Amino acid sequence: MWNETSAGEGASGGGVSVEFPLPSWQADSGVPKSPSAQGGRGVPDVAGNADPMTGYQVLVDGKAQVIGGTSAVAPLWAALIARCNQKLGRPLGDLHAALYALGGKGFRDITSGNNGSYQAGPGWDACTGLGSPQGEALVAALAAFKS
């Protein structure tokens, strides 16, 4: 869980939408009411290490730098899903419903910390979603999933 707001460095996002309704695949995940007291879509669905202080060393124009944030984690998730597609021999497509139906299998649940607005806790939360992936466990759970 990343929250460095006291140092002026930012925090992870997350929350409950006032614009988009709660999707059916999140109905049993414990998404709290939105600020408008209606059931809204909870975000994020999943997490990854996005802290720019402990992020990913990359080369840009021949110079090493460390990056973080969604710009670092989104490509990691895309690569993980591509690896899952390859291992399973089929495209996963829109896997929101499948991820929520796994009941936490394939994820490391983040249970402590906050993002300034919401507290992390067991199960889905508005700081880290379902948690961070455990690659081999996730692909095994997806292989066993029957929709």
GROMACS elastic network, one bead per residue, 0.5 to 0.9 nm:
[ bonds ]
;  ai    aj funct       b0    kb
    1    11     6  0.85277   500
    1    12     6  0.74235   500
    1    49     6  0.82096   500
    1    51     6  0.86985   500
    1   110     6  0.70108   500
    1   111     6  0.85199   500
    1   112     6  0.69626   500
    1   113     6  0.54186   500
    1   114     6  0.66884   500
    1   115     6  0.76625   500
    1   120     6  0.77553   500
    1   127     6  0.73903   500
    1   128     6  0.72204   500
    2    10     6  0.82645   500
    2    11     6  0.55186   500
    2    12     6  0.57211   500
    2    49     6  0.82761   500
    2    50     6  0.77484   500
    2    51     6  0.61969   500
    2   113     6  0.73808   500
    2   114     6  0.74924   500
    2   115     6  0.69918   500
    2   127     6  0.89263   500
    3     6     6  0.80022   500
    3     9     6  0.80414   500
    3    10     6  0.62894   500
    3    12     6  0.63808   500
    3    51     6  0.86606   500
    3   113     6  0.75336   500
    3   114     6  0.65774   500
    3   115     6  0.55535   500
    3   116     6  0.72817   500
    4     7     6  0.53919   500
    4     8     6  0.64342   500
    4     9     6  0.52093   500
    4    10     6  0.52815   500
    4    11     6  0.56749   500
    4   115     6  0.88037   500
    5     9     6  0.54805   500
    5    11     6  0.59812   500
    5   115     6  0.85472   500
    5   116     6  0.77782   500
    6     9     6  0.75456   500
    6    10     6  0.81907   500
    7    10     6  0.78726   500
   10   115     6  0.88055   500
   11    51     6  0.82689   500
   11   114     6  0.84565   500
   11   115     6  0.55329   500
   11   116     6  0.73937   500
   12    50     6  0.78761   500
   12    51     6  0.82653   500
   12    69     6  0.81566   500
   12   114     6  0.83245   500
   12   115     6  0.55013   500
   12   116     6  0.86079   500
   12   127     6  0.67568   500
   12   128     6  0.82301   500
   13    43     6  0.82632   500
   13    44     6  0.77653   500
   13   115     6  0.63729   500
   13   116     6  0.87784   500
   13   117     6  0.88177   500
   13   126     6  0.80036   500
   13   127     6  0.64827   500
   13   128     6  0.85657   500
   14    42     6  0.76207   500
   14    43     6  0.51305   500
   14    44     6  0.55474   500
   14   115     6  0.74975   500
   14   117     6  0.83093   500
   14   118     6  0.77575   500
   14   125     6  0.85078   500
   14   127     6  0.51705   500
   14   128     6  0.74726   500
   14   129     6  0.81725   500
   15    32     6  0.88970   500
   15    34     6  0.78753   500
   15    41     6  0.85035   500
   15    42     6  0.59300   500
   15    43     6  0.54899   500
   15    44     6  0.74320   500
   15   117     6  0.77094   500
   15   118     6  0.71314   500
   15   125     6  0.84466   500
   15   127     6  0.71863   500
   16    20     6  0.87982   500
   16    22     6  0.88702   500
   16    31     6  0.75105   500
   16    32     6  0.72489   500
   16    33     6  0.70632   500
   16    35     6  0.73692   500
   16    39     6  0.81155   500
   16    40     6  0.55522   500
   16    41     6  0.56425   500
   16    43     6  0.62219   500
   16    44     6  0.89956   500
   16   126     6  0.71331   500
   17    20     6  0.56224   500
   17    21     6  0.73472   500
   17    22     6  0.83529   500
   17    33     6  0.89902   500
   17    34     6  0.60453   500
   17    35     6  0.80847   500
   17    39     6  0.82663   500
   17    41     6  0.52454   500
   17    42     6  0.63492   500
   17    43     6  0.76819   500
   18    21     6  0.75554   500
   18    34     6  0.58779   500
   18    35     6  0.69021   500
   18    36     6  0.63899   500
   18    37     6  0.86910   500
   18    38     6  0.74492   500
   18    39     6  0.81354   500
   18    40     6  0.58308   500
   18    41     6  0.79473   500
   19    40     6  0.72393   500
   19    41     6  0.82851   500
   20    23     6  0.83933   500
   20    39     6  0.88063   500
   20    40     6  0.57207   500
   20    41     6  0.56908   500
   21    38     6  0.82101   500
   21    39     6  0.61800   500
   21    41     6  0.53163   500
   22    25     6  0.83408   500
   22    26     6  0.65497   500
   22    27     6  0.68480   500
   22    31     6  0.82865   500
   22    38     6  0.88916   500
   22    39     6  0.55044   500
   22    42     6  0.71395   500
   23    26     6  0.55356   500
   23    27     6  0.66547   500
   23    40     6  0.79559   500
   23    41     6  0.62216   500
   23    42     6  0.88173   500
   24    27     6  0.51634   500
   24    28     6  0.83862   500
   24    97     6  0.82487   500
   25    28     6  0.74873   500
   25    29     6  0.81426   500
   25    96     6  0.70992   500
   25    97     6  0.50003   500
   25    98     6  0.83384   500
   25    99     6  0.89419   500
   25   100     6  0.64099   500
   25   101     6  0.76324   500
   26    29     6  0.51917   500
   26    30     6  0.76907   500
   26    31     6  0.71838   500
   26    41     6  0.75934   500
   26    42     6  0.77225   500
   26    96     6  0.87909   500
   26    97     6  0.79010   500
   26   100     6  0.68552   500
   27    30     6  0.72956   500
   27    31     6  0.76127   500
   28    31     6  0.79139   500
   28   100     6  0.87385   500
   29   100     6  0.74434   500
   29   103     6  0.89734   500
   29   123     6  0.74161   500
   29   124     6  0.59641   500
   29   125     6  0.85759   500
   29   130     6  0.88772   500
   30   123     6  0.79216   500
   30   124     6  0.65968   500
   30   125     6  0.76954   500
   31    34     6  0.86385   500
   31    39     6  0.79136   500
   31    40     6  0.79268   500
   31    41     6  0.76513   500
   31    42     6  0.58664   500
   31    43     6  0.89814   500
   31   124     6  0.72615   500
   31   125     6  0.70140   500
   31   126     6  0.76084   500
   32    37     6  0.88388   500
   32    38     6  0.89613   500
   32    39     6  0.72531   500
   32    40     6  0.81169   500
   32    42     6  0.79285   500
   32   125     6  0.86945   500
   32   126     6  0.85786   500
   33    36     6  0.75909   500
   33    37     6  0.51595   500
   33    38     6  0.53787   500
   33    40     6  0.65109   500
   34    37     6  0.50799   500
   34    38     6  0.53705   500
   34    39     6  0.58355   500
   34    40     6  0.54957   500
   34    41     6  0.82324   500
   34    42     6  0.84761   500
   35    38     6  0.74348   500
   35    40     6  0.89890   500
   36    39     6  0.85683   500
   36    40     6  0.89734   500
   37    40     6  0.86956   500
   39    42     6  0.88977   500
   42    45     6  0.73327   500
   42   125     6  0.81609   500
   42   126     6  0.64427   500
   42   129     6  0.79617   500
   43    46     6  0.82216   500
   43   125     6  0.82952   500
   43   126     6  0.58316   500
   43   127     6  0.78800   500
   43   128     6  0.82396   500
   43   129     6  0.65047   500
   44    47     6  0.71150   500
   44   125     6  0.81915   500
   44   126     6  0.63132   500
   44   127     6  0.70070   500
   44   128     6  0.62428   500
   44   130     6  0.81395   500
   45    96     6  0.79181   500
   45    99     6  0.86409   500
   45   100     6  0.86175   500
   45   124     6  0.80675   500
   45   125     6  0.88119   500
   45   126     6  0.84766   500
   45   128     6  0.73470   500
   45   130     6  0.59720   500
   45   131     6  0.80775   500
   46   107     6  0.87339   500
   46   124     6  0.88487   500
   46   128     6  0.59930   500
   46   130     6  0.51752   500
   46   131     6  0.54131   500
   46   132     6  0.61961   500
   46   133     6  0.77756   500
   47    50     6  0.83524   500
   47    73     6  0.79917   500
   47    77     6  0.89899   500
   47   110     6  0.88862   500
   47   127     6  0.83132   500
   47   128     6  0.50357   500
   47   129     6  0.63220   500
   47   130     6  0.72733   500
   47   131     6  0.52970   500
   47   133     6  0.74599   500
   48    70     6  0.87040   500
   48    72     6  0.89686   500
   48    73     6  0.58156   500
   48    74     6  0.85202   500
   48    76     6  0.82959   500
   48    77     6  0.80907   500
   48   128     6  0.80907   500
   48   131     6  0.77116   500
   48   132     6  0.51807   500
   48   133     6  0.73508   500
   49    52     6  0.86498   500
   49    54     6  0.79689   500
   49    55     6  0.67965   500
   49    68     6  0.76449   500
   49    69     6  0.79381   500
   49    72     6  0.84431   500
   49    73     6  0.67521   500
   49   132     6  0.79693   500
   50    53     6  0.86906   500
   50    54     6  0.79057   500
   50    55     6  0.60555   500
   50    56     6  0.86362   500
   50    67     6  0.82171   500
   50    70     6  0.63561   500
   50    71     6  0.83374   500
   50    72     6  0.65441   500
   50    73     6  0.60039   500
   51    54     6  0.55339   500
   51    55     6  0.54315   500
   51    67     6  0.81456   500
   51    68     6  0.52794   500
   51    69     6  0.61860   500
   52    56     6  0.76631   500
   52    66     6  0.66183   500
   52    67     6  0.51739   500
   52    69     6  0.63408   500
   52    72     6  0.89164   500
   53    56     6  0.88853   500
   53    66     6  0.74104   500
   53    67     6  0.78437   500
   53    68     6  0.74367   500
   54    57     6  0.89406   500
   54    66     6  0.76696   500
   54    67     6  0.83008   500
   54    68     6  0.76459   500
   55    66     6  0.58411   500
   55    67     6  0.53590   500
   55    69     6  0.80211   500
   55    72     6  0.77420   500
   56    65     6  0.80807   500
   56    66     6  0.51923   500
   56    67     6  0.53768   500
   56    68     6  0.64531   500
   56    72     6  0.73107   500
   57    64     6  0.65010   500
   57    65     6  0.55182   500
   57    67     6  0.65117   500
   58    63     6  0.80554   500
   58    64     6  0.56116   500
   58    65     6  0.56043   500
   58    66     6  0.61938   500
   58    67     6  0.72976   500
   59    62     6  0.54694   500
   59    63     6  0.51834   500
   59    65     6  0.63311   500
   59    66     6  0.86825   500
   60    63     6  0.52283   500
   60    64     6  0.64403   500
   60    65     6  0.72555   500
   61    64     6  0.84934   500
   67    71     6  0.81329   500
   67    72     6  0.65729   500
   68    71     6  0.66660   500
   68    72     6  0.50991   500
   68    73     6  0.72965   500
   69    72     6  0.55043   500
   69    73     6  0.64660   500
   69    74     6  0.86489   500
   70    73     6  0.50114   500
   70    74     6  0.56198   500
   70    75     6  0.85170   500
   71    74     6  0.58545   500
   71    75     6  0.71029   500
   72    75     6  0.61097   500
   72    76     6  0.68075   500
   73    76     6  0.50356   500
   73    77     6  0.62441   500
   73    78     6  0.86292   500
   74    77     6  0.51653   500
   74    78     6  0.61756   500
   74    79     6  0.86580   500
   75    79     6  0.60850   500
   75    80     6  0.85145   500
   76    79     6  0.51336   500
   76    80     6  0.61823   500
   76    81     6  0.87153   500
   77    81     6  0.61846   500
   77    82     6  0.85241   500
   77   133     6  0.86249   500
   78    81     6  0.52440   500
   78    82     6  0.61686   500
   78    83     6  0.86573   500
   79    83     6  0.61719   500
   79    84     6  0.86027   500
   80    83     6  0.50626   500
   80    84     6  0.62048   500
   80    85     6  0.86504   500
   80   133     6  0.88221   500
   80   135     6  0.70572   500
   81    85     6  0.60830   500
   81    86     6  0.85287   500
   81    91     6  0.87953   500
   81    92     6  0.77440   500
   81   139     6  0.87265   500
   82    85     6  0.50291   500
   82    86     6  0.62200   500
   82    87     6  0.86444   500
   82    91     6  0.81779   500
   82    92     6  0.88483   500
   83    86     6  0.50269   500
   83    87     6  0.60787   500
   83    88     6  0.84963   500
   83   139     6  0.86177   500
   84    87     6  0.50817   500
   84    88     6  0.59544   500
   84    89     6  0.82378   500
   84    90     6  0.85573   500
   84    91     6  0.82518   500
   84    92     6  0.78551   500
   84   135     6  0.83455   500
   84   136     6  0.87995   500
   84   138     6  0.83003   500
   84   139     6  0.55880   500
   84   142     6  0.83037   500
   84   143     6  0.89339   500
   85    88     6  0.52583   500
   85    89     6  0.57880   500
   85    90     6  0.52948   500
   85    92     6  0.60622   500
   85    93     6  0.89982   500
   85   139     6  0.87554   500
   86    89     6  0.50779   500
   86    90     6  0.68001   500
   86    91     6  0.78367   500
   87    90     6  0.80806   500
   87   139     6  0.76722   500
   88    91     6  0.78426   500
   88    92     6  0.85545   500
   88   139     6  0.76848   500
   88   142     6  0.84480   500
   88   143     6  0.65553   500
   90    93     6  0.89652   500
   92    95     6  0.61602   500
   92   142     6  0.87220   500
   94    97     6  0.78259   500
   94    98     6  0.84567   500
   95    98     6  0.51018   500
   95    99     6  0.60814   500
   95   100     6  0.86649   500
   96    99     6  0.53162   500
   96   100     6  0.64073   500
   96   101     6  0.86358   500
   97   100     6  0.53323   500
   97   101     6  0.60601   500
   97   102     6  0.87640   500
   97   147     6  0.85934   500
   98   101     6  0.50036   500
   98   102     6  0.62761   500
   98   142     6  0.73914   500
   98   145     6  0.71918   500
   98   146     6  0.84797   500
   98   147     6  0.72288   500
   99   102     6  0.54045   500
   99   103     6  0.77803   500
   99   104     6  0.79435   500
   99   105     6  0.85703   500
   99   106     6  0.88449   500
   99   130     6  0.82800   500
   99   138     6  0.89149   500
   99   142     6  0.79350   500
  100   103     6  0.61846   500
  100   104     6  0.74425   500
  100   130     6  0.77217   500
  101   104     6  0.81222   500
  101   145     6  0.82244   500
  101   147     6  0.87588   500
  102   105     6  0.53971   500
  102   106     6  0.78125   500
  102   138     6  0.89415   500
  102   141     6  0.68079   500
  102   142     6  0.77021   500
  102   145     6  0.72812   500
  103   106     6  0.88926   500
  103   123     6  0.86004   500
  103   130     6  0.89362   500
  104   107     6  0.56256   500
  104   108     6  0.78611   500
  104   109     6  0.74274   500
  104   123     6  0.72164   500
  104   124     6  0.86021   500
  104   130     6  0.66309   500
  104   131     6  0.80799   500
  105   108     6  0.83869   500
  105   134     6  0.87886   500
  105   137     6  0.69954   500
  105   138     6  0.65951   500
  105   140     6  0.89443   500
  105   141     6  0.62193   500
  105   142     6  0.89612   500
  106   132     6  0.85302   500
  106   133     6  0.60257   500
  106   134     6  0.52195   500
  106   135     6  0.69057   500
  106   136     6  0.74938   500
  106   139     6  0.73581   500
  106   140     6  0.77335   500
  106   141     6  0.62900   500
  106   142     6  0.84331   500
  107   110     6  0.89902   500
  107   130     6  0.68008   500
  107   131     6  0.54690   500
  107   132     6  0.53900   500
  107   134     6  0.53341   500
  107   135     6  0.83078   500
  107   137     6  0.76651   500
  107   138     6  0.68007   500
  108   130     6  0.80384   500
  108   131     6  0.53136   500
  108   132     6  0.51822   500
  108   133     6  0.61770   500
  108   134     6  0.64885   500
  109   121     6  0.81927   500
  109   122     6  0.66306   500
  109   123     6  0.64763   500
  109   124     6  0.80531   500
  109   128     6  0.82296   500
  109   129     6  0.86452   500
  109   130     6  0.64758   500
  109   132     6  0.67508   500
  109   133     6  0.89194   500
  110   113     6  0.82065   500
  110   120     6  0.65322   500
  110   121     6  0.67337   500
  110   122     6  0.71084   500
  110   123     6  0.80819   500
  110   124     6  0.88485   500
  110   125     6  0.86243   500
  110   127     6  0.86600   500
  110   128     6  0.65964   500
  110   129     6  0.85682   500
  110   130     6  0.80599   500
  110   131     6  0.55042   500
  110   132     6  0.74108   500
  111   119     6  0.84351   500
  111   120     6  0.50483   500
  111   122     6  0.51750   500
  111   123     6  0.78028   500
  111   125     6  0.85907   500
  111   128     6  0.88141   500
  111   131     6  0.87626   500
  112   119     6  0.72251   500
  112   120     6  0.50531   500
  112   121     6  0.59347   500
  112   122     6  0.85422   500
  113   118     6  0.87903   500
  113   119     6  0.60725   500
  113   120     6  0.54525   500
  113   121     6  0.81584   500
  113   127     6  0.82714   500
  114   117     6  0.70048   500
  114   118     6  0.55754   500
  114   120     6  0.55418   500
  114   126     6  0.89381   500
  114   127     6  0.64083   500
  115   118     6  0.57562   500
  115   119     6  0.68346   500
  115   120     6  0.81797   500
  115   126     6  0.84859   500
  115   127     6  0.59880   500
  116   119     6  0.78016   500
  117   126     6  0.87239   500
  117   127     6  0.86089   500
  118   125     6  0.78300   500
  118   126     6  0.60875   500
  118   127     6  0.62816   500
  119   125     6  0.73751   500
  119   126     6  0.74398   500
  119   127     6  0.66929   500
  120   123     6  0.87371   500
  120   124     6  0.83119   500
  120   125     6  0.56234   500
  120   126     6  0.70755   500
  120   127     6  0.56520   500
  120   128     6  0.69297   500
  120   129     6  0.88060   500
  121   124     6  0.74828   500
  121   125     6  0.62743   500
  121   127     6  0.88082   500
  122   125     6  0.75510   500
  123   129     6  0.79066   500
  123   130     6  0.62575   500
  123   131     6  0.79602   500
  124   127     6  0.85429   500
  124   128     6  0.72923   500
  124   131     6  0.73226   500
  125   128     6  0.58631   500
  125   130     6  0.69728   500
  125   131     6  0.84546   500
  126   129     6  0.57176   500
  127   131     6  0.89502   500
  128   131     6  0.53028   500
  128   132     6  0.74971   500
  129   132     6  0.83637   500
  130   133     6  0.87451   500
  133   136     6  0.88505   500
  133   137     6  0.82324   500
  133   138     6  0.66963   500
  134   137     6  0.54999   500
  134   138     6  0.57905   500
  134   139     6  0.86375   500
  135   138     6  0.51170   500
  135   139     6  0.62899   500
  135   140     6  0.86382   500
  136   139     6  0.53231   500
  136   140     6  0.62016   500
  136   141     6  0.86379   500
  137   140     6  0.51064   500
  137   141     6  0.61209   500
  137   142     6  0.85840   500
  138   141     6  0.51197   500
  138   142     6  0.61122   500
  138   143     6  0.85218   500
  139   142     6  0.50053   500
  139   143     6  0.60203   500
  139   144     6  0.86605   500
  140   143     6  0.50302   500
  140   144     6  0.63587   500
  140   145     6  0.86630   500
  141   144     6  0.51980   500
  141   145     6  0.61151   500
  142   146     6  0.83253   500
  143   146     6  0.82103   500
